Amino acid sequence: MKCLLFPTDFSPNAAHALQFAIDFAAKASAKLILMHSYKIPYDFSSRVAQELETEKVEAESKLESLRAELLKHPYHDRFECECLALPGDPLSSIKKAATDLNADLIIMGTKGNSGIKHQIFGSITAESILLTLFPILAIPEEATFENMNRIVYATDYDENDFDNLENVVAVAKLFDAEVRILHIVEKDTLKEKIMFEGFKAMVSQKNLYQNIYHNMIVGNDFYDTLNHYITEYKGSMLVMTSDRKSWIAKLFSKSLTHDMVYHTHVPFLALKPDSVI
């Protein structure tokens, strides 16, 4: 993990997420890029160039002030920090910055505390997860970083799940955390048991990490079961491969009213196929 991209809008929520980014960068000895996108004036007057330059200067000034604050952090000598201000809308700027920098991970704050589904799909962070090709760590505004020792890796035993296990282990090693590979099924059938034991055996043969455990849980409602497991198990982070429509369909299966009942403070790491952290 060499380069972490941290998009910010300078909000309190972003400031909270930055604490996670700092810790990640320090533990990985990675370069942390503070990024902000500034708006392009949509005006045909002669003042457009001047207004654009003003927006750029203001953005760069805010980023440098933020960087100066980071230099006061106890871990500041464990990572590099640079600033990047880009014109345009946030999503396009994030995609451009991540591509140009070949970022290993994007770390972003998410607004609200209305359950896993809305953490993932309720903001620019959501769009980034769905539309970029880079792993994204979404930090809820109420997330705590005191004990990042239990990582829940929700899988459907897809080939990408197996490949991405190396990325999950890489994160787990940073925090000396255990990994719980979770598979949720509607019925405890022989086929599901065979898949469970087969995936478990493949993971064991790969011998990536000692602290890996496997759980298969029966539940009629994917969303409810996932929330219950994270709460009961006291998971510190949820990890999933984000490209599969089956997961997305399950996450969208509940109404907004129902989702508001559930609350989670767990950071969400969305991995992509061929991700390398």
C-alpha positions in Angstrom: 0.0 0.0 0.0 1.9 3.0 -1.3 -0.6 5.7 -2.1 -3.8 6.7 -0.3 -6.2 9.3 -1.8 -8.3 11.3 0.7 -10.9 13.5 -1.0 -12.2 16.1 1.4 -14.9 18.9 1.4 -13.5 20.2 4.7 -16.6 19.2 6.6 -16.6 17.8 10.1 -17.4 14.4 8.7 -14.4 14.6 6.4 -12.2 15.7 9.4 -13.4 12.6 11.3 -12.6 10.3 8.3 -9.2 11.9 8.1 -8.2 10.3 11.4 -8.7 6.9 9.8 -6.7 7.9 6.8 -3.8 9.1 9.0 -3.7 5.8 10.9 -3.8 3.8 7.7 -1.0 5.9 6.1 1.1 5.7 9.3 0.7 1.9 9.6 1.4 1.3 5.9 4.1 4.0 5.7 2.2 5.2 2.6 1.9 8.6 0.9 -1.4 10.4 1.8 -2.8 12.7 -0.8 -5.2 15.3 0.4 -7.6 16.2 -2.5 -10.3 18.8 -3.0 -12.3 19.5 -6.1 -13.3 23.1 -6.7 -16.1 24.3 -8.9 -15.7 25.6 -12.5 -17.6 28.9 -13.0 -20.3 28.5 -15.6 -20.2 32.1 -16.9 -19.3 33.5 -20.3 -18.0 36.7 -18.9 -14.4 37.8 -19.1 -14.1 37.1 -15.3 -14.3 33.3 -15.7 -10.5 32.9 -15.7 -10.2 35.1 -12.7 -12.9 33.3 -10.8 -11.4 29.9 -11.6 -8.0 31.0 -10.3 -9.7 32.3 -7.2 -11.3 29.0 -6.6 -8.0 27.2 -7.1 -6.1 29.4 -4.8 -8.7 29.0 -2.1 -8.8 25.3 -2.4 -5.0 25.0 -2.3 -4.9 27.3 0.7 -7.4 25.1 2.6 -5.5 22.0 1.7 -2.2 23.4 2.9 -3.8 24.5 6.1 -5.0 20.9 6.6 -1.6 19.5 5.8 0.0 21.9 8.3 -2.4 20.5 11.0 -1.3 16.9 10.0 2.3 17.8 10.7 1.3 18.3 14.4 0.0 14.7 14.5 2.0 12.2 16.6 2.3 9.9 13.5 3.3 12.7 11.1 6.8 11.3 10.6 5.5 7.9 9.6 4.0 8.9 6.2 4.3 11.5 3.5 1.6 14.0 2.8 0.8 16.0 -0.4 -2.0 18.2 -1.6 -4.0 18.2 -4.8 -6.6 20.6 -5.9 -8.6 19.8 -9.1 -11.3 21.7 -11.0 -14.6 20.0 -11.7 -17.3 17.9 -10.0 -16.2 15.7 -7.0 -16.8 12.3 -8.7 -14.8 13.2 -11.9 -12.0 14.7 -9.9 -11.8 11.7 -7.7 -11.6 9.3 -10.6 -9.0 11.5 -12.4 -6.8 11.8 -9.3 -7.0 8.1 -8.4 -6.1 7.2 -12.0 -3.2 9.6 -12.3 -1.8 8.7 -9.0 -2.5 5.0 -9.4 -4.0 5.1 -5.9 -4.0 1.9 -3.9 -7.0 3.0 -1.8 -9.5 5.9 -1.6 -10.6 6.8 1.9 -13.8 8.9 2.2 -16.3 10.0 4.8 -20.0 9.2 4.4 -22.8 11.3 5.8 -25.6 10.0 8.0 -25.9 6.9 10.2 -28.8 5.1 8.5 -27.5 1.7 8.0 -25.1 -0.1 5.7 -27.1 0.4 2.6 -27.2 4.2 2.9 -23.6 4.4 3.9 -22.7 2.7 0.7 -25.2 4.3 -1.7 -26.1 7.7 -0.1 -23.5 10.1 -1.3 -20.6 10.9 -3.6 -18.8 8.0 -1.8 -21.6 5.7 -3.1 -21.1 6.9 -6.7 -17.4 6.5 -6.4 -17.8 2.9 -5.2 -20.0 2.0 -8.1 -18.2 3.9 -10.9 -14.5 3.9 -10.1 -12.1 1.0 -10.4 -10.3 1.6 -7.1 -10.9 0.1 -3.7 -12.8 2.6 -1.4 -12.9 2.7 2.4 -16.1 4.5 3.4 -16.0 6.0 6.9 -19.4 6.7 8.7 -19.5 9.8 10.7 -20.0 7.9 13.9 -17.3 5.3 13.3 -14.7 4.7 16.0 -11.1 3.8 15.4 -10.2 2.5 18.9 -10.2 -1.2 18.2 -9.9 -2.2 14.5 -9.4 -5.8 15.4 -12.3 -7.7 13.7 -12.8 -7.6 10.0 -16.0 -9.2 8.5 -15.5 -10.2 4.9 -18.9 -10.9 3.4 -18.6 -13.3 0.5 -20.7 -15.2 -2.0 -17.9 -17.6 -2.8 -17.3 -15.8 -6.1 -13.9 -16.1 -7.7 -13.2 -12.4 -7.1 -13.9 -13.0 -3.4 -11.1 -15.6 -3.3 -8.7 -13.3 -5.2 -9.5 -10.3 -2.9 -8.8 -12.3 0.2 -5.1 -11.2 -0.1 -6.2 -7.6 0.1 -8.3 -8.3 3.2 -5.4 -10.0 4.8 -3.1 -7.1 3.9 -5.4 -4.7 5.8 -5.8 -7.2 8.7 -2.1 -7.4 9.1 -1.8 -3.7 9.5 -4.0 -3.8 12.5 -3.2 -7.3 13.7 -6.9 -8.1 13.2 -8.7 -11.4 12.7 -10.7 -12.0 9.6 -14.2 -13.5 9.6 -15.3 -14.8 6.2 -19.1 -14.6 6.3 -21.4 -16.4 3.9 -25.2 -15.8 4.2 -27.6 -18.4 2.8 -31.4 -18.6 2.7 -31.3 -22.4 3.3 -28.8 -24.7 4.8 -28.6 -27.1 1.8 -26.0 -29.8 0.9 -24.8 -27.6 -1.9 -24.2 -24.7 0.4 -22.3 -26.9 2.8 -20.1 -28.2 0.0 -19.4 -24.7 -1.1 -18.6 -23.6 2.4 -16.2 -26.5 3.1 -14.6 -26.1 -0.4 -14.0 -22.4 0.0 -12.6 -23.0 3.5 -10.2 -25.7 2.2 -9.0 -23.4 -0.6 -8.3 -20.6 1.9 -6.5 -23.0 4.2 -4.3 -24.3 1.4 -3.3 -20.8 0.4 -2.0 -20.3 4.0 -2.2 -16.5 3.8 -2.9 -15.7 7.5 -3.4 -17.5 10.8 -6.3 -15.5 12.1 -8.9 -16.4 9.5 -12.3 -17.9 10.6 -15.3 -19.0 8.6 -19.0 -18.6 9.3 -22.1 -19.6 7.3 -25.3 -18.2 8.6 -28.9 -19.0 7.5 -31.1 -15.9 7.1 -34.1 -15.1 5.0 -33.2 -11.4 4.8 -29.6 -10.7 3.7 -29.6 -7.1 5.1 -31.0 -8.0 8.5 -28.7 -11.0 8.9 -25.6 -9.0 8.0 -26.5 -6.2 10.4 -27.2 -8.7 13.2 -23.9 -10.5 12.6 -21.8 -7.3 12.7 -23.6 -6.1 15.8 -23.3 -9.4 17.7 -19.8 -10.1 16.6 -18.7 -6.5 17.2 -17.2 -6.2 13.8 -14.7 -3.3 13.3 -15.0 -3.2 9.5 -17.1 -4.7 6.7 -15.4 -5.8 3.5 -17.1 -6.8 0.2 -16.3 -7.1 -3.5 -18.5 -4.3 -4.9 -19.1 -5.3 -8.5 -21.5 -8.1 -8.2 -25.1 -7.2 -8.9 -26.4 -9.9 -6.5 -25.0 -8.1 -3.5 -26.3 -4.8 -4.7 -29.7 -6.2 -5.3 -29.8 -7.6 -1.8 -28.7 -4.3 -0.3 -31.5 -2.5 -2.1 -34.1 -5.0 -1.0 -35.5 -2.9 1.9 -37.5 0.3 2.0 -36.1 3.5 3.3 -38.4 3.4 6.4 -37.2 -0.1 7.3 -33.5 0.8 6.8 -33.8 3.8 9.1 -34.3 1.3 12.0 -30.8 0.0 11.5 -27.7 1.9 12.5 -24.1 0.9 12.0 -20.8 2.6 12.9 -18.7 0.2 10.9 -16.3 1.4 8.1 -17.0 -0.3 4.8 -14.2 -1.4 2.4 -15.4 -1.9 -1.1 -12.9 -3.9 -3.2 -12.9 -4.3 -6.9 -11.8 -7.3 -9.1 -8.1 -7.2 -9.6 -7.6 -4.8 -6.7 -4.1 -4.8 -5.2 -3.8 -3.0 -1.8 
